[in-house]
Amino acid sequence: MGGDRSRERGALTVGHLVLLGDSILDNRTYTSPEPETAECLRGMLGTGWTVELLARDGAVMSEIPYQLARLRGDADVSILSVGGNDALGHSGILEESAAAARTVLSRLADIAEDFAARYRGVLAEARPRSRRLVACTIYEPPMFDATTTRLIRVPLSLLNDQIVREATRAGVDVLDLRSVCTSAAHFVRQIEPSAKGARRIAAAIETVVRGVPSGAAIALFGRPG
């Protein structure tokens, strides 16, 4: 990867950007005929950057090692957005009969602890393959109705807390997509990025990668130390 470049966070002007995870980053199906996130990033970052899309629509955490196996060499920056589909696997908890608060909280704690352990494994796999790894939180999409939208935020908040905790412990920055995709216009099919949402995600990633202003407000949780 030739060229002079600073190794400080956000200062690279030339490099290799890799997108890992699910449809948050692999979203052509939902944005077509407008550009997907990867295509937007190629235009935003310019010819000095190579943008490699390894993320796949529908992917869960257990599939990240297979995406990494396709990575050619190491990346300057990798963006990891995974866990949303794993969270969907627990969405049935919203349909269960009301139970004692202690039972519900215990079930949520079990889900969060299992999620954290698996996410920790993903970070351990991905971290050595990139000079800088940035993990993304799971955004909060508008669901079928206002009640479901409100309730889904409870388990998502628990899982996002695990993402932030595990990433911080691993020395990985976190891009909070909850501050990026904030409107119904940023989504299609309830949970997928729209063309507008894909552009906002790309703009936020550009800000993280290059430290330049973008049209999307972002929250970035930094590494400790």
Buried (B, 14 or more C-beta within 10 A) or exposed (E): EEEEBEEEBBEBBBBBBBBBBBBBBBBBEBBEEBBBBBBBBBEBBEEEBBBBBBBBBEBBBEBBEEBBEEBEEEBBBBBBBBBBBBBBEBEEBEEEEEEEEEEBEEBBEEBBEEBBEBBBBBBEBBBEBBBBBBBBBBBBBBBEEEEBBEBBBEBBBBBBBBBBBBBBEBEBBBBBBBBBBBEEEBBBEEBBBBBBBBBBBBBBBBBBBBEEEBEBEBEBBEEEE
